[in-house]
Amino acid sequence: MADMADKADDVGRKVDHSDGLDHAVRFGMVVFGLVHLVIAWLALRLSFGNGSQEASGTGALRELAQQPFGAVLLWLVAAGMTLLVVWRLLEAAVSHRHDDGVTLWRERAVDVLSAVIYGAIAVSAVSVVTGSGSGGGSSTEDTMSAKVMQWPGGQWLVAAVGLGIIGYGATLVVRGLGESVTEYLQTQGQTGVDGRSYVLLGRVGHVAKGVVIGLVGGLFVFAGLTHDPSDSGGLDEALTTVLGQPFGPYLLATMALGIAAYGVFCFACARHLDR
């Protein structure tokens, strides 16, 4: 049994360090960047008061579906996100050999959570292209929150999920402000005028995305504490909440530009990938 586990680990390491997986990750990063650019565009339109689509991952996929060859684009998104799921699960299983204790499990948790996010986008893309995801995303989230709140201690579970989402958002902010933002960038992708621009985009993008995700988590926490599932919501609700604040349109436009920066940074990572 131990020999089989060792062989499986060796195979996993070989796949994780293969050129084929490098190409797959590059493709996935391009797709991920494209999704963020569309979300940024929808959020920017929302800030100007003329948004007709929800500014979320699902809204971005529906926007792509309306473009020429939209179905092809969505299948490419699903394929790219699936490849990123495989990558992050491999990272969780066979990487982090130099980590131990809390650091090891934190890195693995981030890998698994990233895989879940990529997987959710892949599933949404398939749902939209097959017509099973035509309904509004927020109503689905409200229904799920309402069901969970009916469980014993459900409202605290919803609040705990919100705290977890806030924690992930905080991780992105810390990553953007620290040195780990360049973790997947080759040296040439960090130096020179272009490299410094990529790093700046990465910092701005991570911070902006982290703040927005933190807002989503805050909605879940508030819903749990008030025992009102209608107060929960996803990215679209978080951005709409920002829009309703003083100087909301300007804040939302700034966040949209930050999300766009993250999308462009994904392109840079695809070009100068260092795993």
ZIZIKA-V463431 format. One record per pair of residues at least 4 apart in sequence whose ideal C-beta (glycine too) atoms are under 8 Angstrom apart, sorted by the first residue. I is the first residue (numbers start at 1). J is the second residue. D is the distance in whole Angstrom. If there is no record, write none. Layout:
I,J,D  I,J,D
This chain:
1,5,7  2,6,6  3,7,6  4,8,6  5,9,6  6,10,6  7,11,6  8,12,6  9,13,6  9,93,8  9,94,6  10,14,6  11,15,6  12,16,6  12,90,6  12,93,6  12,94,4  13,17,6  13,94,5  14,18,6  15,20,8  15,21,6  15,90,6  16,21,6  16,87,8  16,90,5  16,91,7  16,94,5  16,95,7  16,275,8  17,21,8  17,275,8  18,22,7  19,23,7  20,24,6  21,25,6  21,86,8  21,87,6  21,90,8  21,275,8  22,26,6  22,273,6  22,275,7  23,27,7  24,28,6  24,83,4  24,86,7  24,87,7  25,29,6  25,83,7  25,84,7  25,87,5  25,270,8  25,273,6  25,275,7  26,30,7  26,270,4  26,271,8  26,273,6  27,31,7  27,79,8  27,80,5  27,83,6  27,270,8  28,32,6  28,80,4  28,81,7  28,83,5  28,84,4  28,87,7  28,118,7  29,33,6  29,84,7  29,266,5  29,267,7  29,269,5  29,270,4  29,273,7  30,34,6  30,80,7  30,266,7  30,267,6  30,270,5  31,35,7  31,76,6  31,77,5  31,79,8  31,80,3  31,81,7  32,36,7  32,80,7  32,81,7  32,84,7  32,118,7  32,121,8  32,263,8  32,266,5  33,37,6  33,262,8  33,263,4  33,264,7  33,265,7  33,266,3  33,267,5  33,270,7  34,38,7  34,64,8  34,77,8  34,263,7  35,39,6  35,57,6  35,60,5  35,61,7  35,77,7  35,121,6  35,263,8  36,40,6  36,205,8  36,209,8  36,259,6  36,260,7  36,262,5  36,263,3  36,266,7  37,41,6  37,260,6  37,263,4  37,264,8  38,42,6  38,60,4  38,63,5  38,64,6  39,43,6  39,55,6  39,56,7  39,57,7  39,59,7  39,60,5  39,235,7  39,259,6  39,263,8  40,44,6  40,256,5  40,257,7  40,259,4  40,260,4  40,263,6  41,45,7  41,63,8  41,256,8  41,260,8  42,46,6  42,51,6  42,53,5  42,54,7  42,55,4  42,56,8  42,59,5  42,60,6  42,63,6  43,47,6  43,51,8  43,55,4  43,239,5  43,252,6  43,253,8  43,255,6  43,256,4  43,259,6  44,48,7  44,252,8  44,253,6  44,256,4  44,257,8  45,50,5  45,51,4  45,52,8  45,55,8  46,51,4  46,55,5  46,239,6  46,240,7  46,243,6  46,252,6  47,243,7  47,248,8  47,249,5  47,250,8  47,252,4  47,253,4  47,256,6  48,249,7  48,253,8  49,249,7  51,55,6  53,59,4  53,60,8  53,62,6  53,63,5  54,58,7  54,59,4  54,136,7  54,137,6  54,138,7  54,236,4  55,59,6  55,235,7  55,236,5  55,239,5  55,256,8  56,60,7  56,137,6  56,234,5  56,235,4  56,236,4  57,61,7  57,120,7  57,121,5  57,124,6  57,235,7  58,62,6  58,124,5  58,128,7  58,133,7  58,137,4  59,63,6  59,137,7  59,236,6  60,64,7  61,65,6  61,74,6  61,77,7  61,121,8  61,124,6  61,125,5  61,128,5  61,133,8  62,66,7  62,128,6  63,67,7  64,70,6  64,73,5  64,74,6  64,77,7  65,70,4  65,71,7  65,73,8  65,74,6  65,128,5  65,129,7  66,70,6  67,73,6  69,73,6  70,74,6  70,129,8  71,75,7  71,129,5  72,76,6  73,77,6  74,78,6  74,125,5  74,126,8  74,128,6  74,129,4  75,79,6  75,125,7  75,129,6  76,80,6  77,81,6  77,121,7  77,122,7  77,125,4  78,82,6  78,122,5  78,125,4  78,126,5  78,129,7  79,83,7  80,84,7  81,85,7  81,118,5  81,119,7  81,121,5  81,122,4  81,125,7  82,86,7  82,118,8  82,119,8  82,122,5  83,87,7  84,88,6  84,114,8  84,115,8  84,118,4  85,89,6  85,115,5  85,118,5  85,119,5  85,122,7  86,90,6  87,91,6  88,92,6  88,111,5  88,112,7  88,114,5  88,115,4  88,118,7  89,93,6  89,111,7  89,112,7  89,115,5  90,94,6  90,95,7  91,95,4  91,96,8  91,111,5  92,96,8  92,107,8  92,108,5  92,111,4  92,112,5  92,115,7  95,107,8  95,111,8  96,103,8  96,104,6  96,107,5  96,108,7  99,103,5  99,104,4  99,107,6  100,104,5  101,105,8  102,106,6  103,107,6  104,108,6  105,109,6  106,110,7  107,111,7  108,112,6  109,113,6  110,114,6  110,171,7  111,115,6  112,116,7  113,117,7  113,168,6  114,118,6  115,119,6  116,120,6  117,121,7  118,122,6  119,123,6  120,124,6  121,125,6  122,126,7  123,127,6  124,128,6  124,133,6  125,129,6  126,130,6  127,132,5  127,133,3  128,133,4  128,134,7  135,139,7  135,140,7  136,140,7  137,141,6  137,234,6  137,236,7  138,142,6  138,233,6  138,234,6  138,236,6  138,237,6  139,143,6  140,144,6  141,145,6  141,232,6  141,233,6  141,234,5  142,146,6  142,229,5  142,230,6  142,232,7  142,233,7  143,147,6  143,229,8  144,148,6  145,149,6  145,158,6  145,220,8  145,223,6  145,229,4  145,232,4  146,150,7  146,229,4  147,151,8  148,154,5  148,157,6  148,158,6  149,154,4  149,155,5  149,158,6  149,224,8  149,227,6  149,229,6  150,154,6  151,157,7  153,157,6  154,158,6  155,159,6  155,223,8  155,224,5  155,225,7  155,227,5  156,160,6  156,224,6  157,161,7  157,224,7  158,162,7  158,220,6  158,223,6  158,224,4  158,229,8  158,232,7  159,163,7  159,220,7  159,221,5  159,223,8  159,224,3  159,225,6  160,164,7  160,224,8  161,165,6  161,217,8  161,220,5  161,224,8  162,166,6  162,217,5  162,218,7  162,219,7  162,220,3  162,221,4  162,222,8  162,223,7  162,224,6  162,232,8  163,167,6  163,217,7  163,221,6  164,168,7  164,217,7  165,169,6  165,213,6  165,214,7  165,216,6  165,217,3  165,220,6  166,170,6  166,213,8  166,214,5  166,217,4  166,218,6  166,221,7  167,171,6  167,217,8  168,172,7  168,213,6  168,217,8  169,173,7  169,209,8  169,210,4  169,211,7  169,212,7  169,213,4  169,214,3  169,215,8  169,216,8  169,217,6  170,174,6  170,210,7  170,214,7  171,175,6  171,210,7  172,176,6  172,206,5  172,207,7  172,209,5  172,210,3  172,213,7  173,177,6  173,206,7  173,207,5  173,210,4  173,211,7  173,214,8  174,178,6  174,210,8  175,180,5  175,181,6  175,206,5  175,210,8  176,181,6  176,202,7  176,203,5  176,204,7  176,205,7  176,206,3  176,207,4  176,210,7  177,181,8  177,203,7  177,206,8  177,207,7  181,199,7  181,202,5  181,203,6  181,206,6  182,189,8  182,190,5  182,199,6  182,202,7  183,274,8  184,269,5  184,273,6  184,274,6  184,275,6  185,189,4  185,190,5  185,195,8  185,198,7  185,199,7  185,202,8  185,268,7  185,269,6  185,272,5  185,273,8  185,274,6  186,190,7  186,272,4  186,273,7  186,274,4  187,191,6  187,274,8  188,192,8  188,195,7  188,272,6  189,194,8  189,195,6  189,198,6  189,268,6  189,269,8  189,271,7  189,272,3  189,274,8  190,195,4  190,196,8  190,198,7  190,199,6  190,272,8  191,195,4  191,196,7  192,196,7  193,197,6  194,198,6  195,199,7  196,200,6  197,201,6  198,202,6  198,265,6  198,268,4  198,272,7  199,203,6  200,204,6  201,205,6  201,261,5  201,262,8  201,264,5  201,265,4  201,268,7  202,206,6  202,261,8  202,262,8  202,265,4  202,268,7  203,207,6  204,208,6  204,258,5  204,261,4  204,262,8  205,209,6  205,258,6  205,259,7  205,260,8  205,261,4  205,262,3  205,263,7  205,264,7  205,265,5  206,210,6  206,262,7  206,265,8  207,211,6  207,258,7  208,212,7  208,254,8  208,255,6  208,257,8  208,258,2  208,259,6  208,261,7  208,262,7  209,213,6  209,258,7  209,259,6  209,262,5  210,214,6  211,215,7  211,255,7  211,258,8  212,216,7  212,235,7  212,238,6  212,239,7  212,255,6  212,259,7  213,217,7  214,218,6  215,219,7  215,238,4  215,239,8  215,241,7  215,242,7  216,220,7  216,233,7  216,234,6  216,235,6  216,237,8  216,238,5  217,221,6  218,222,6  218,238,8  219,223,6  219,231,6  219,232,5  219,233,5  219,237,6  219,238,6  219,241,7  220,224,6  220,232,5  221,225,6  222,226,6  222,231,5  222,232,8  223,227,8  223,228,6  223,229,6  223,230,7  223,231,4  223,232,4  224,232,8  226,231,6  232,237,8  233,237,3  233,238,7  234,238,7  235,239,6  236,240,6  237,241,6  238,242,7  239,243,7  239,252,6  239,255,7  240,244,7  241,245,7  242,248,6  242,251,5  242,252,5  242,255,7  243,248,4  243,249,6  243,251,8  243,252,5  244,248,6  245,251,6  247,251,6  248,252,6  249,253,6  250,254,6  251,255,6  252,256,6  253,257,7  254,258,7  255,259,6  256,260,6  257,261,6  258,262,7  259,263,7  260,264,7  261,265,6  262,266,7  263,267,7  264,268,7  265,269,6  266,270,6  267,271,6  268,272,6  269,273,6
